């Protein structure tokens, strides 16, 4: 069976972290079966910038288990195209969301998020859940 990689948005990590019943979270469900999770450097930054120092060891354990995609040339080009599309359609979203979506698109990965309202505006982005 082929392993399927899914890019995780910051909100999915935060939901997992805050949940008392982690087995029933979206992130736990995504990791069942042959799925492998990854995230963008921007989503990791969004999580960690809001994290309390006392929680950093737990966040490190979470992020040590997944691939974090860097903001590279392919992502920059993808982000440029996403921004232009959204601006032309007068549907701009936050820069962080544009960069996270661009990372998923540049790496041909679906994005798992609770923020469908913003991400559904992006033509070439596949969403999970």
N, C-alpha and C positions, 0 to 999 in steps of 0.2 A: 504494500500500500504506500502510495506517495505521500510524503509529508507536505502539508499545506501551511505556508507561513501567513500570519495575519499581523498587520500593524495595529498597535494599540494606542489609542488617544489617551491623554492625561486623565480625563474624567473617569475612564474605566479603571485605571490604577487607583485613583483616589477613592472610588466606590469600594474597591476591594479592600483597601487599607482601613477604611472606616467601618467596614462590615464586621459584625460579631460572628456571623455565620458565613465564613469565607467560601465554603463549598457551594453555596447557592448564588454566588456572584456571577456576573457576566464573564469576568476574567477566568474564573474557575471553569465555567462551561466551555469557554473558548479553548482551553488547554486540554480538554478531553479528546481522546482519539488520536488522530494523526496530525493535529494542528500544533504548530510551533509559533510562539509569540515573539514579536519584535516591537521596537518603537523607534521614533525619531529622536535625535538629540534635542530637538525643540520641545517635544512632549516630556522628555526626561527633565529638562530644565524647568518647565512649567510646574512639574510635581515638586522638584527639590527646592525651588525658590520659595514655595509656600510651606515647606516642611519644618516642623520644630526640630531643634538640635537633638532632643531626646529620642527622636524617631529615626535618626539618620542611619543607625545600624540596620534597622529593619528595612529601610528603603534600599540600602546597599545590597542586602541579601536578595531583594526582589529584582533589582536591576542587574545583578551579577548572573542571573539565570537566563537572561534574554540578550539578543543581539540589539545593539543600539546603532542605527544608521546615522552616519555623519551628514552634515550639511555640505554636500560636494557640488561639483560643477553640474552634474545631471540634475540635481535637486534645484540648483539656482535657475537653470533653464526652465525646468518644470514650473517653478514658482513664478517666474516671469510670465509664462503663458497663462497660468491660473489667474494671476492678478489682472492681466489684460482682458481675459474673458469676463471676469466678474465686474470689472470697471465698465467695460463696454455695455454690459447688460444692466448696469446700475444696481448690482447685487453684492457689493463688496462686503467682506467679512473681516474679522481681525487678522492681523499679520501672522500671529502665531498659528492660527488655524490654516491659513494659506500655506505656511511653511510645512506644517504637518501633512497636509493633503499632498503637497508637492513631493514630499519624501515618499509617500505611498505610491504616487503615480510614477515617479522616476524609477522605483524599484519593482513596478508592476505587482503591487500588493493591495489587497482589500484593506480597508480601514474599519476597525471596530470602535464605535463611539456612541455616546448617548446624545450627542449634539447633531442629530440628523438635520435639523432645521437649517443650520449653516452649511454643512457639508454636502447636502443634496443639491446645492446650487452649482457645484463643480462638475462639469460635463464628463470628464474622463476618470472620475474617481468612483471606484466600486466600494460599497459599504457592506458591512456585516451586521447582522442582527436587527 
